Amino acid sequence: MKFKRFINKLSSTKHPLLAVLIDPDKFNPELVRIANSCHVSCFLVGGSILKNENIRQTVNIIKQLSAIPVILFPGDETQLTPLADGLFLPSLVSGNNPEYLINKQIKMAPIIKRFNLPYIPMAYMLLQGNAVSSTQMVTNTMPLPTQHINQIFNTALASQMLGFKLIYLEAGSGAKKTVPSSLVKKIKSQIKLPIIVGGGINNKQKVLRALKTEANLIVIGNALEKNVSLLTEIDYLFKH
């Protein structure tokens, strides 16, 4: 029920919501405690690749510390646990690697069913952020250049036609350039799916730019691993 309520809120919001992305290999419980007093709508848990098999432990600790929804954002089939409230099931539609387009999902499917995990299919699009991201390295795919607006739009349109329910526009962890607001607005003008943006949002000024995209959900992860106080600094921007 918590996951369903969150998805309903995500779909209907008039103002961008805030998600905190947690890499279990770099998990800091203090970030969860700070999030409890901020306007954080959900925790996303996962990573392109994890060195330690600690998804279950990480989710368990978050659940003990917070009532904020915990949603899995898995890089592969090892990053699943029934303790989570739900799952963003990603397919890397921006790349041509079948392993991350469908093969990983084939491996995840029976586990998701066995765990009875609520899920929502998500079109995951890696965009050029002027830095080589971990997603790019792990998946061995090239990001879409942000100046190729028609290609990105058509990929989003095809994703909607194929039945995806979310679109995640990802500039990559540590990106030097964030997702352009003009690109998000073009997609939102004709595609009626919730839009998520993330990657390279590491200071207040970039958060303000991300808000102008009018995305449904803004994801911040890497920056909070380095500076947890950023969350309190930007919190007022998500107070509606």
MARKEZA-825973 format. One line per field, with one value per residue: residue in three letters; x, y, z of N, C-alpha, C in turn; chain. Coordinates in steps of 0.2 Angstrom, whole numbers, plus 5000, padded with zeros to 4 digits. Layout:
// residues N
aa = (Ala | ...)
n_X = (X | ...)
n_Y = (Y | ...)
n_Z = (Z | ...)
ca_X = (X | ...)
ca_Y = (Y | ...)
ca_Z = (Z | ...)
c_X = (X | ...)
c_Y = (Y | ...)
c_Z = (Z | ...)
ch = (A | ...)
//
This chain:
// residues 240
aa = (Met | Lys | Phe | Lys | Arg | Phe | Ile | Asn | Lys | Leu | Ser | Ser | Thr | Lys | His | Pro | Leu | Leu | Ala | Val | Leu | Ile | Asp | Pro | Asp | Lys | Phe | Asn | Pro | Glu | Leu | Val | Arg | Ile | Ala | Asn | Ser | Cys | His | Val | Ser | Cys | Phe | Leu | Val | Gly | Gly | Ser | Ile | Leu | Lys | Asn | Glu | Asn | Ile | Arg | Gln | Thr | Val | Asn | Ile | Ile | Lys | Gln | Leu | Ser | Ala | Ile | Pro | Val | Ile | Leu | Phe | Pro | Gly | Asp | Glu | Thr | Gln | Leu | Thr | Pro | Leu | Ala | Asp | Gly | Leu | Phe | Leu | Pro | Ser | Leu | Val | Ser | Gly | Asn | Asn | Pro | Glu | Tyr | Leu | Ile | Asn | Lys | Gln | Ile | Lys | Met | Ala | Pro | Ile | Ile | Lys | Arg | Phe | Asn | Leu | Pro | Tyr | Ile | Pro | Met | Ala | Tyr | Met | Leu | Leu | Gln | Gly | Asn | Ala | Val | Ser | Ser | Thr | Gln | Met | Val | Thr | Asn | Thr | Met | Pro | Leu | Pro | Thr | Gln | His | Ile | Asn | Gln | Ile | Phe | Asn | Thr | Ala | Leu | Ala | Ser | Gln | Met | Leu | Gly | Phe | Lys | Leu | Ile | Tyr | Leu | Glu | Ala | Gly | Ser | Gly | Ala | Lys | Lys | Thr | Val | Pro | Ser | Ser | Leu | Val | Lys | Lys | Ile | Lys | Ser | Gln | Ile | Lys | Leu | Pro | Ile | Ile | Val | Gly | Gly | Gly | Ile | Asn | Asn | Lys | Gln | Lys | Val | Leu | Arg | Ala | Leu | Lys | Thr | Glu | Ala | Asn | Leu | Ile | Val | Ile | Gly | Asn | Ala | Leu | Glu | Lys | Asn | Val | Ser | Leu | Leu | Thr | Glu | Ile | Asp | Tyr | Leu | Phe | Lys | His)
n_X = (5004 | 5010 | 5019 | 5010 | 5003 | 5013 | 5017 | 5005 | 5005 | 5017 | 5013 | 5003 | 5008 | 5011 | 5022 | 5040 | 5045 | 5057 | 5069 | 5080 | 5095 | 5102 | 5117 | 5121 | 5134 | 5140 | 5133 | 5126 | 5119 | 5116 | 5111 | 5098 | 5092 | 5093 | 5085 | 5072 | 5068 | 5066 | 5059 | 5058 | 5053 | 5055 | 5066 | 5078 | 5086 | 5100 | 5113 | 5124 | 5134 | 5137 | 5149 | 5147 | 5136 | 5123 | 5111 | 5098 | 5102 | 5104 | 5092 | 5084 | 5089 | 5086 | 5072 | 5070 | 5074 | 5066 | 5050 | 5048 | 5045 | 5053 | 5062 | 5067 | 5080 | 5087 | 5103 | 5105 | 5100 | 5104 | 5101 | 5089 | 5076 | 5063 | 5060 | 5059 | 5048 | 5043 | 5047 | 5057 | 5057 | 5070 | 5073 | 5086 | 5084 | 5091 | 5102 | 5111 | 5113 | 5108 | 5108 | 5105 | 5094 | 5084 | 5088 | 5093 | 5081 | 5074 | 5080 | 5077 | 5063 | 5057 | 5061 | 5056 | 5043 | 5042 | 5045 | 5034 | 5034 | 5029 | 5029 | 5035 | 5036 | 5050 | 5057 | 5074 | 5085 | 5101 | 5109 | 5121 | 5133 | 5144 | 5154 | 5161 | 5151 | 5147 | 5136 | 5137 | 5150 | 5148 | 5137 | 5142 | 5137 | 5133 | 5130 | 5116 | 5118 | 5114 | 5110 | 5104 | 5089 | 5078 | 5080 | 5081 | 5068 | 5060 | 5064 | 5059 | 5045 | 5043 | 5045 | 5034 | 5024 | 5027 | 5023 | 5029 | 5029 | 5036 | 5048 | 5065 | 5077 | 5094 | 5109 | 5120 | 5130 | 5140 | 5140 | 5145 | 5137 | 5120 | 5103 | 5095 | 5083 | 5075 | 5074 | 5067 | 5055 | 5050 | 5048 | 5038 | 5028 | 5021 | 5021 | 5013 | 5019 | 5026 | 5041 | 5057 | 5072 | 5090 | 5107 | 5122 | 5117 | 5123 | 5123 | 5115 | 5112 | 5111 | 5101 | 5090 | 5090 | 5086 | 5074 | 5067 | 5065 | 5053 | 5051 | 5044 | 5050 | 5065 | 5082 | 5094 | 5110 | 5125 | 5130 | 5126 | 5132 | 5144 | 5142 | 5131 | 5124 | 5119 | 5107 | 5098 | 5101 | 5094 | 5081 | 5070 | 5066 | 5058 | 5047 | 5030)
n_Y = (4994 | 5006 | 5008 | 5010 | 5021 | 5030 | 5030 | 5035 | 5048 | 5052 | 5052 | 5062 | 5074 | 5091 | 5098 | 5095 | 5080 | 5074 | 5062 | 5051 | 5043 | 5029 | 5020 | 5004 | 5000 | 5012 | 5016 | 5027 | 5028 | 5040 | 5049 | 5045 | 5048 | 5062 | 5064 | 5061 | 5072 | 5080 | 5085 | 5073 | 5061 | 5048 | 5034 | 5028 | 5012 | 5005 | 5000 | 5002 | 4992 | 4981 | 4979 | 4972 | 4960 | 4967 | 4972 | 4968 | 4970 | 4984 | 4989 | 4985 | 4992 | 5005 | 5004 | 5002 | 5014 | 5024 | 5029 | 5033 | 5028 | 5014 | 5010 | 4999 | 5001 | 4992 | 4986 | 4973 | 4956 | 4952 | 4962 | 4962 | 4962 | 4956 | 4965 | 4978 | 4992 | 4992 | 4992 | 4999 | 4994 | 4993 | 4996 | 4997 | 5007 | 5016 | 5011 | 4998 | 4985 | 4970 | 4963 | 4972 | 4977 | 4967 | 4954 | 4954 | 4957 | 4946 | 4937 | 4943 | 4942 | 4930 | 4930 | 4942 | 4939 | 4928 | 4935 | 4943 | 4957 | 4973 | 4982 | 4993 | 4996 | 5003 | 5014 | 5017 | 5029 | 5033 | 5048 | 5059 | 5066 | 5073 | 5066 | 5050 | 5038 | 5026 | 5018 | 5018 | 5011 | 4999 | 4993 | 4994 | 5003 | 5017 | 5034 | 5044 | 5058 | 5074 | 5084 | 5078 | 5079 | 5074 | 5061 | 5056 | 5060 | 5052 | 5040 | 5040 | 5041 | 5029 | 5021 | 5023 | 5018 | 5005 | 5002 | 5005 | 5013 | 5023 | 5036 | 5037 | 5049 | 5050 | 5057 | 5052 | 5046 | 5058 | 5066 | 5080 | 5088 | 5092 | 5085 | 5094 | 5106 | 5110 | 5098 | 5089 | 5096 | 5096 | 5082 | 5080 | 5088 | 5080 | 5067 | 5057 | 5052 | 5049 | 5058 | 5056 | 5063 | 5063 | 5063 | 5071 | 5081 | 5091 | 5102 | 5117 | 5126 | 5118 | 5110 | 5119 | 5122 | 5109 | 5109 | 5117 | 5109 | 5103 | 5090 | 5075 | 5069 | 5071 | 5065 | 5063 | 5057 | 5053 | 5066 | 5067 | 5057 | 5062 | 5074 | 5076 | 5086 | 5094 | 5090 | 5096 | 5109 | 5111 | 5108 | 5116 | 5119 | 5109 | 5110 | 5110)
n_Z = (5000 | 5004 | 4993 | 4982 | 4986 | 4985 | 4971 | 4966 | 4971 | 4965 | 4952 | 4951 | 4956 | 4957 | 4959 | 4959 | 4967 | 4980 | 4980 | 4989 | 4984 | 4988 | 4989 | 4994 | 4997 | 5001 | 5012 | 5024 | 5039 | 5046 | 5036 | 5033 | 5045 | 5045 | 5034 | 5039 | 5045 | 5034 | 5018 | 5011 | 4999 | 4995 | 4997 | 4986 | 4983 | 4978 | 4965 | 4952 | 4952 | 4965 | 4978 | 4990 | 4997 | 5002 | 5002 | 5008 | 5022 | 5022 | 5018 | 5028 | 5039 | 5036 | 5036 | 5049 | 5054 | 5048 | 5041 | 5028 | 5012 | 5005 | 4990 | 4978 | 4967 | 4956 | 4950 | 4946 | 4947 | 4959 | 4968 | 4976 | 4988 | 4999 | 5009 | 5005 | 5000 | 4987 | 4970 | 4957 | 4941 | 4930 | 4913 | 4902 | 4890 | 4882 | 4878 | 4868 | 4873 | 4876 | 4888 | 4898 | 4893 | 4893 | 4897 | 4911 | 4917 | 4915 | 4923 | 4935 | 4936 | 4941 | 4954 | 4959 | 4958 | 4967 | 4979 | 4980 | 4977 | 4975 | 4959 | 4947 | 4929 | 4922 | 4910 | 4907 | 4904 | 4899 | 4898 | 4891 | 4901 | 4902 | 4908 | 4912 | 4917 | 4931 | 4927 | 4913 | 4911 | 4917 | 4910 | 4898 | 4887 | 4877 | 4882 | 4877 | 4867 | 4874 | 4865 | 4855 | 4853 | 4847 | 4845 | 4859 | 4863 | 4854 | 4859 | 4872 | 4868 | 4862 | 4873 | 4881 | 4872 | 4872 | 4885 | 4897 | 4913 | 4919 | 4916 | 4917 | 4917 | 4916 | 4920 | 4925 | 4938 | 4947 | 4936 | 4926 | 4919 | 4920 | 4917 | 4904 | 4906 | 4895 | 4888 | 4896 | 4897 | 4884 | 4883 | 4893 | 4888 | 4878 | 4882 | 4893 | 4906 | 4922 | 4925 | 4929 | 4935 | 4937 | 4942 | 4944 | 4951 | 4963 | 4971 | 4978 | 4968 | 4956 | 4960 | 4960 | 4946 | 4942 | 4947 | 4939 | 4928 | 4929 | 4932 | 4939 | 4949 | 4958 | 4959 | 4971 | 4975 | 4975 | 4979 | 4992 | 4998 | 5000 | 5007 | 5018 | 5024 | 5014 | 5011 | 5021 | 5018 | 5005 | 5008 | 5010 | 4997 | 4993 | 5000 | 5000)
ca_X = (5000 | 5014 | 5022 | 5005 | 5002 | 5019 | 5016 | 4999 | 5008 | 5022 | 5009 | 4998 | 5011 | 5012 | 5029 | 5044 | 5047 | 5064 | 5072 | 5087 | 5097 | 5107 | 5121 | 5122 | 5141 | 5142 | 5127 | 5127 | 5112 | 5114 | 5107 | 5091 | 5090 | 5092 | 5079 | 5066 | 5065 | 5066 | 5054 | 5060 | 5047 | 5057 | 5073 | 5080 | 5091 | 5103 | 5119 | 5126 | 5137 | 5139 | 5154 | 5145 | 5129 | 5120 | 5104 | 5094 | 5104 | 5103 | 5084 | 5081 | 5091 | 5082 | 5065 | 5070 | 5075 | 5061 | 5043 | 5048 | 5045 | 5060 | 5060 | 5073 | 5082 | 5092 | 5107 | 5104 | 5095 | 5106 | 5099 | 5082 | 5074 | 5056 | 5059 | 5057 | 5041 | 5042 | 5053 | 5057 | 5060 | 5073 | 5076 | 5091 | 5082 | 5095 | 5108 | 5109 | 5115 | 5102 | 5109 | 5102 | 5087 | 5079 | 5091 | 5093 | 5074 | 5072 | 5083 | 5074 | 5056 | 5055 | 5063 | 5051 | 5036 | 5043 | 5045 | 5028 | 5036 | 5026 | 5034 | 5033 | 5041 | 5053 | 5062 | 5080 | 5089 | 5107 | 5111 | 5128 | 5133 | 5151 | 5158 | 5160 | 5147 | 5147 | 5131 | 5140 | 5155 | 5145 | 5133 | 5145 | 5133 | 5135 | 5124 | 5113 | 5120 | 5108 | 5108 | 5100 | 5083 | 5073 | 5081 | 5079 | 5061 | 5057 | 5065 | 5053 | 5039 | 5043 | 5044 | 5027 | 5020 | 5029 | 5020 | 5033 | 5025 | 5040 | 5054 | 5071 | 5082 | 5100 | 5115 | 5125 | 5133 | 5146 | 5140 | 5147 | 5131 | 5114 | 5098 | 5093 | 5076 | 5071 | 5073 | 5062 | 5048 | 5048 | 5045 | 5032 | 5022 | 5018 | 5021 | 5010 | 5021 | 5030 | 5048 | 5062 | 5079 | 5095 | 5114 | 5126 | 5114 | 5127 | 5123 | 5109 | 5111 | 5109 | 5094 | 5086 | 5090 | 5082 | 5066 | 5064 | 5063 | 5046 | 5051 | 5040 | 5055 | 5072 | 5085 | 5101 | 5113 | 5132 | 5132 | 5124 | 5137 | 5150 | 5140 | 5124 | 5121 | 5116 | 5099 | 5095 | 5101 | 5089 | 5075 | 5065 | 5064 | 5053 | 5041 | 5024)
ca_Y = (5000 | 5012 | 5009 | 5012 | 5028 | 5034 | 5030 | 5039 | 5054 | 5054 | 5053 | 5068 | 5080 | 5097 | 5100 | 5089 | 5077 | 5073 | 5055 | 5051 | 5037 | 5026 | 5015 | 5000 | 5000 | 5018 | 5018 | 5031 | 5029 | 5047 | 5052 | 5043 | 5051 | 5068 | 5064 | 5060 | 5079 | 5084 | 5083 | 5067 | 5057 | 5041 | 5032 | 5023 | 5009 | 5000 | 5003 | 4999 | 4986 | 4982 | 4974 | 4968 | 4958 | 4970 | 4975 | 4966 | 4973 | 4991 | 4991 | 4983 | 4997 | 5011 | 5003 | 5003 | 5021 | 5028 | 5027 | 5035 | 5023 | 5012 | 5008 | 4996 | 5003 | 4987 | 4985 | 4967 | 4952 | 4951 | 4968 | 4962 | 4960 | 4957 | 4970 | 4984 | 4993 | 4992 | 4991 | 5002 | 4989 | 4997 | 4993 | 5002 | 5008 | 5020 | 5007 | 4992 | 4979 | 4966 | 4961 | 4977 | 4979 | 4962 | 4948 | 4955 | 4957 | 4939 | 4934 | 4946 | 4941 | 4925 | 4933 | 4947 | 4935 | 4924 | 4940 | 4947 | 4964 | 4978 | 4985 | 4997 | 4996 | 5010 | 5015 | 5020 | 5032 | 5036 | 5054 | 5062 | 5071 | 5075 | 5061 | 5043 | 5036 | 5019 | 5014 | 5017 | 5007 | 4992 | 4991 | 4994 | 5006 | 5024 | 5038 | 5048 | 5065 | 5078 | 5088 | 5074 | 5079 | 5070 | 5054 | 5055 | 5061 | 5046 | 5034 | 5041 | 5039 | 5021 | 5018 | 5024 | 5014 | 4998 | 5000 | 5007 | 5018 | 5029 | 5037 | 5040 | 5053 | 5049 | 5060 | 5048 | 5048 | 5062 | 5070 | 5087 | 5092 | 5089 | 5084 | 5100 | 5107 | 5110 | 5092 | 5087 | 5099 | 5093 | 5075 | 5081 | 5091 | 5075 | 5060 | 5058 | 5048 | 5053 | 5059 | 5056 | 5066 | 5062 | 5063 | 5077 | 5087 | 5091 | 5108 | 5120 | 5129 | 5113 | 5108 | 5124 | 5120 | 5103 | 5110 | 5120 | 5104 | 5101 | 5083 | 5073 | 5066 | 5073 | 5060 | 5065 | 5052 | 5054 | 5072 | 5066 | 5053 | 5067 | 5080 | 5075 | 5093 | 5097 | 5089 | 5101 | 5115 | 5111 | 5105 | 5121 | 5119 | 5104 | 5111 | 5113)
ca_Z = (5000 | 5004 | 4987 | 4978 | 4988 | 4983 | 4964 | 4965 | 4973 | 4960 | 4945 | 4952 | 4959 | 4952 | 4961 | 4959 | 4974 | 4981 | 4981 | 4991 | 4981 | 4993 | 4987 | 5000 | 4998 | 5004 | 5016 | 5030 | 5042 | 5048 | 5031 | 5034 | 5051 | 5043 | 5029 | 5043 | 5046 | 5028 | 5014 | 5006 | 4997 | 4995 | 4997 | 4981 | 4985 | 4973 | 4962 | 4945 | 4954 | 4972 | 4980 | 4996 | 4996 | 5008 | 5000 | 5013 | 5028 | 5021 | 5018 | 5035 | 5044 | 5034 | 5038 | 5056 | 5056 | 5045 | 5038 | 5022 | 5007 | 5002 | 4984 | 4975 | 4960 | 4956 | 4945 | 4943 | 4951 | 4966 | 4972 | 4977 | 4994 | 5000 | 5014 | 5002 | 4999 | 4980 | 4965 | 4950 | 4937 | 4925 | 4907 | 4899 | 4883 | 4879 | 4875 | 4863 | 4876 | 4878 | 4895 | 4902 | 4890 | 4894 | 4900 | 4918 | 4919 | 4915 | 4929 | 4941 | 4936 | 4946 | 4961 | 4961 | 4959 | 4974 | 4985 | 4980 | 4977 | 4970 | 4955 | 4941 | 4924 | 4921 | 4905 | 4910 | 4898 | 4901 | 4894 | 4891 | 4907 | 4901 | 4913 | 4911 | 4923 | 4932 | 4923 | 4906 | 4912 | 4919 | 4905 | 4891 | 4883 | 4876 | 4883 | 4872 | 4868 | 4875 | 4859 | 4850 | 4857 | 4843 | 4847 | 4866 | 4863 | 4851 | 4864 | 4877 | 4865 | 4861 | 4879 | 4882 | 4868 | 4874 | 4891 | 4903 | 4917 | 4922 | 4912 | 4921 | 4913 | 4920 | 4917 | 4927 | 4945 | 4946 | 4930 | 4926 | 4916 | 4922 | 4912 | 4902 | 4907 | 4889 | 4886 | 4900 | 4896 | 4878 | 4884 | 4897 | 4884 | 4874 | 4885 | 4900 | 4911 | 4927 | 4923 | 4935 | 4933 | 4941 | 4940 | 4944 | 4955 | 4969 | 4975 | 4978 | 4961 | 4952 | 4962 | 4957 | 4939 | 4941 | 4949 | 4933 | 4923 | 4930 | 4933 | 4944 | 4954 | 4957 | 4963 | 4973 | 4978 | 4976 | 4982 | 4999 | 5001 | 5002 | 5011 | 5021 | 5026 | 5008 | 5012 | 5025 | 5014 | 5000 | 5010 | 5009 | 4990 | 4992 | 5005 | 4996)
c_X = (5004 | 5017 | 5016 | 5003 | 5007 | 5018 | 5010 | 5001 | 5012 | 5018 | 5005 | 5002 | 5012 | 5019 | 5034 | 5045 | 5054 | 5065 | 5079 | 5090 | 5103 | 5111 | 5123 | 5130 | 5144 | 5137 | 5129 | 5120 | 5111 | 5110 | 5100 | 5088 | 5088 | 5086 | 5072 | 5063 | 5065 | 5060 | 5056 | 5054 | 5049 | 5064 | 5073 | 5086 | 5094 | 5110 | 5120 | 5129 | 5139 | 5144 | 5152 | 5138 | 5125 | 5114 | 5099 | 5095 | 5102 | 5096 | 5082 | 5083 | 5087 | 5075 | 5065 | 5070 | 5070 | 5055 | 5043 | 5049 | 5052 | 5059 | 5067 | 5074 | 5088 | 5096 | 5107 | 5100 | 5097 | 5104 | 5092 | 5081 | 5066 | 5055 | 5057 | 5050 | 5039 | 5048 | 5052 | 5061 | 5063 | 5074 | 5080 | 5089 | 5086 | 5101 | 5106 | 5112 | 5109 | 5102 | 5105 | 5095 | 5082 | 5082 | 5091 | 5086 | 5072 | 5074 | 5079 | 5067 | 5054 | 5056 | 5058 | 5044 | 5036 | 5042 | 5039 | 5029 | 5032 | 5031 | 5031 | 5038 | 5044 | 5058 | 5068 | 5084 | 5095 | 5109 | 5118 | 5128 | 5141 | 5156 | 5157 | 5157 | 5148 | 5142 | 5134 | 5146 | 5153 | 5141 | 5136 | 5141 | 5135 | 5129 | 5122 | 5115 | 5113 | 5106 | 5104 | 5093 | 5078 | 5074 | 5079 | 5071 | 5057 | 5058 | 5060 | 5047 | 5038 | 5042 | 5037 | 5023 | 5021 | 5026 | 5024 | 5029 | 5029 | 5046 | 5059 | 5076 | 5088 | 5106 | 5121 | 5128 | 5139 | 5146 | 5142 | 5141 | 5125 | 5109 | 5095 | 5085 | 5072 | 5069 | 5067 | 5055 | 5046 | 5045 | 5038 | 5026 | 5018 | 5017 | 5019 | 5012 | 5025 | 5037 | 5052 | 5069 | 5084 | 5102 | 5117 | 5123 | 5117 | 5127 | 5116 | 5107 | 5108 | 5102 | 5089 | 5085 | 5085 | 5075 | 5063 | 5063 | 5056 | 5046 | 5047 | 5044 | 5062 | 5076 | 5092 | 5104 | 5121 | 5134 | 5131 | 5129 | 5143 | 5148 | 5132 | 5121 | 5118 | 5109 | 5096 | 5095 | 5096 | 5082 | 5069 | 5062 | 5059 | 5047 | 5035 | 5018)
c_Y = (5006 | 5014 | 5012 | 5019 | 5033 | 5035 | 5035 | 5047 | 5057 | 5056 | 5060 | 5074 | 5085 | 5100 | 5094 | 5087 | 5075 | 5065 | 5055 | 5044 | 5035 | 5020 | 5011 | 5000 | 5006 | 5021 | 5022 | 5032 | 5036 | 5051 | 5051 | 5047 | 5059 | 5069 | 5064 | 5067 | 5083 | 5082 | 5078 | 5062 | 5050 | 5040 | 5027 | 5019 | 5004 | 5004 | 4999 | 4992 | 4987 | 4976 | 4970 | 4966 | 4960 | 4974 | 4974 | 4970 | 4981 | 4993 | 4990 | 4989 | 5003 | 5010 | 5004 | 5010 | 5026 | 5025 | 5029 | 5029 | 5021 | 5008 | 5005 | 4999 | 4998 | 4987 | 4978 | 4962 | 4950 | 4957 | 4968 | 4959 | 4961 | 4962 | 4977 | 4985 | 4992 | 4992 | 4995 | 4997 | 4992 | 4993 | 4998 | 5003 | 5013 | 5017 | 5001 | 4986 | 4975 | 4963 | 4965 | 4979 | 4974 | 4956 | 4949 | 4955 | 4950 | 4935 | 4937 | 4944 | 4936 | 4927 | 4938 | 4944 | 4932 | 4929 | 4944 | 4954 | 4968 | 4981 | 4989 | 4997 | 5003 | 5010 | 5020 | 5022 | 5036 | 5042 | 5056 | 5067 | 5074 | 5072 | 5054 | 5040 | 5028 | 5015 | 5013 | 5012 | 4999 | 4989 | 4991 | 4997 | 5014 | 5028 | 5042 | 5055 | 5070 | 5083 | 5085 | 5073 | 5075 | 5063 | 5052 | 5055 | 5054 | 5040 | 5034 | 5039 | 5032 | 5018 | 5018 | 5019 | 5007 | 4997 | 5002 | 5013 | 5023 | 5030 | 5040 | 5043 | 5053 | 5052 | 5056 | 5050 | 5052 | 5066 | 5077 | 5091 | 5088 | 5088 | 5091 | 5101 | 5107 | 5103 | 5088 | 5090 | 5097 | 5086 | 5076 | 5084 | 5086 | 5068 | 5060 | 5052 | 5052 | 5053 | 5060 | 5059 | 5065 | 5063 | 5070 | 5083 | 5087 | 5097 | 5112 | 5123 | 5124 | 5110 | 5113 | 5123 | 5114 | 5104 | 5113 | 5115 | 5102 | 5094 | 5081 | 5071 | 5068 | 5068 | 5063 | 5059 | 5053 | 5060 | 5071 | 5061 | 5057 | 5072 | 5079 | 5081 | 5096 | 5096 | 5094 | 5108 | 5116 | 5110 | 5110 | 5121 | 5114 | 5104 | 5114 | 5113)
c_Z = (5000 | 4997 | 4982 | 4979 | 4985 | 4975 | 4962 | 4966 | 4967 | 4953 | 4945 | 4954 | 4954 | 4954 | 4961 | 4967 | 4974 | 4983 | 4983 | 4988 | 4986 | 4990 | 4993 | 5002 | 5002 | 5009 | 5023 | 5034 | 5045 | 5042 | 5031 | 5040 | 5049 | 5038 | 5033 | 5044 | 5040 | 5024 | 5008 | 5005 | 4997 | 4995 | 4991 | 4983 | 4980 | 4970 | 4956 | 4947 | 4961 | 4974 | 4986 | 4995 | 5002 | 5007 | 5006 | 5020 | 5027 | 5021 | 5025 | 5040 | 5042 | 5036 | 5046 | 5058 | 5053 | 5042 | 5031 | 5017 | 5005 | 4996 | 4981 | 4968 | 4958 | 4950 | 4942 | 4948 | 4958 | 4971 | 4974 | 4984 | 4996 | 5006 | 5011 | 5001 | 4992 | 4976 | 4959 | 4946 | 4931 | 4919 | 4903 | 4892 | 4879 | 4876 | 4871 | 4866 | 4879 | 4885 | 4899 | 4899 | 4892 | 4898 | 4908 | 4921 | 4919 | 4921 | 4935 | 4942 | 4941 | 4953 | 4963 | 4962 | 4966 | 4980 | 4985 | 4980 | 4972 | 4966 | 4950 | 4936 | 4922 | 4915 | 4907 | 4904 | 4901 | 4896 | 4896 | 4897 | 4907 | 4907 | 4911 | 4918 | 4925 | 4928 | 4916 | 4906 | 4913 | 4913 | 4898 | 4886 | 4882 | 4878 | 4877 | 4873 | 4869 | 4870 | 4854 | 4853 | 4853 | 4845 | 4854 | 4866 | 4860 | 4855 | 4869 | 4874 | 4864 | 4867 | 4882 | 4878 | 4870 | 4881 | 4897 | 4906 | 4920 | 4917 | 4917 | 4916 | 4917 | 4917 | 4920 | 4934 | 4943 | 4939 | 4931 | 4923 | 4918 | 4916 | 4910 | 4903 | 4901 | 4887 | 4890 | 4898 | 4889 | 4879 | 4887 | 4893 | 4880 | 4877 | 4892 | 4904 | 4916 | 4924 | 4929 | 4932 | 4939 | 4938 | 4940 | 4948 | 4962 | 4973 | 4974 | 4971 | 4956 | 4954 | 4960 | 4950 | 4938 | 4943 | 4942 | 4927 | 4923 | 4930 | 4939 | 4950 | 4953 | 4962 | 4964 | 4977 | 4980 | 4980 | 4990 | 5002 | 5004 | 5007 | 5013 | 5022 | 5020 | 5008 | 5016 | 5021 | 5009 | 5002 | 5009 | 5002 | 4989 | 4997 | 5001 | 5000)
ch = (A | A | A | A | A | A | A | A | A | A | A | A | A | A | A | A | A | A | A | A | A | A | A | A | A | A | A | A | A | A | A | A | A | A | A | A | A | A | A | A | A | A | A | A | A | A | A | A | A | A | A | A | A | A | A | A | A | A | A | A | A | A | A | A | A | A | A | A | A | A | A | A | A | A | A | A | A | A | A | A | A | A | A | A | A | A | A | A | A | A | A | A | A | A | A | A | A | A | A | A | A | A | A | A | A | A | A | A | A | A | A | A | A | A | A | A | A | A | A | A | A | A | A | A | A | A | A | A | A | A | A | A | A | A | A | A | A | A | A | A | A | A | A | A | A | A | A | A | A | A | A | A | A | A | A | A | A | A | A | A | A | A | A | A | A | A | A | A | A | A | A | A | A | A | A | A | A | A | A | A | A | A | A | A | A | A | A | A | A | A | A | A | A | A | A | A | A | A | A | A | A | A | A | A | A | A | A | A | A | A | A | A | A | A | A | A | A | A | A | A | A | A | A | A | A | A | A | A | A | A | A | A | A | A | A | A | A | A | A | A)
//
